[in-house]
Amino acid sequence: MAEITINETDQRRPNACILDVREDFEVAEGMIPGALHIPMGQLQARLAELNPAVPVIAVCRSGNRSARVAEALNGAGFTADTMAGGMTAWTREGLPTT
């Protein structure tokens, strides 16, 4: 699993699945446009929603949960990275949210 920057995430968005693993109340504050929301606790039950052929970039509030998710996804046969700094860094840079 690689930790990538918010700028790398923004550049790779068109060709990757942005997976937001935050809880519903956190997502209500804004998500990366086009991201798929699956809370970390639901990931195992909803794994079929991810396409193993598409790289995943896991995102959370600060980068801790998403690192664990990316590691688990890599272990399950996906190609997954985590976004350093999470949504805190994304919004601080003024990048788009929905």
N, C-alpha and C positions, 0 to 999 in steps of 0.2 A: 504494500500500500504506500502510495506517495502522498505527501501533503503538498497541495498546490495552493498558489496564491489566489486572491479574489480576482485579480486581473486575468490569470490563466483560466480560471473558472468562467469568467465572462467571455473570453475568446472561444472556449470549447463548448459553450452552451448549445450552439446549433447542431453539434454532432454527439452530444452526450445526454444522458438522463440525469437531470439534477434531482436528487432525492432528498427531500426535506424531512428529517426524522424528529423534528420538534413536536411538542404536544399541541393540541388544538388551540389552547389559549395563547401560545407563543406565535403560532402561524397567523392568528387574527391580527397581529401587528404588521404583517406583510411578509410576502414570499418573493423569491426570485421568479420573474415571469416564466411561465412554462414548467415550473417545478412540479414534481409529483410528491404529494404529501402522504407519507406512511409513518406514523409515530413509531419510534424505536421499539416499543413494546409489542407492536403489531406486525413487525417485519416478517417473522417466521411464517405467520399465517397468511401473509399477503405476498410472499416471494414470487408467486406466479405472475404478478403484475409487472415484473421487471423482465426485460428482454436480455438474455445472456449475451447476445451479439452486440449490444450497445453499451459502451463504457458508462459507468456510474460515477457521479460526483456526489458524495454524501455531504450534507449540510446540516448543522444544528445552530444553537445560539453562539457558542464560543469555539467549537471544534473538538470538544472532548467526546461527546456521544457519537458524532459522525466518524471519528477515528475508529471507534469500536465497531461501528456498523460497516465501514469500509473493510476492516480486517475480516469480519465475518463473511461479507460478500465475496471477498477474494478466496476465502476458504471454501466457499460454495461454488466456485467455478466462474464467478463474474470477474470483470476487470473494474476495480473500484479505487477511487482516490478520495481524500477528504479535503475540504476547503479550510485552510488555516484561518483562524480568527472568526469563523462562522458568520452568522448574520449580523453580529455586532460590528465586525469589520466591514462587511458589505454595505450596510446602511451608513456607517461613518464616512465612507468614501463617496456617498451620494449615488451609488449605483441603483438601477431601477428595481422597484418592488411593486407587487400588485396588492 
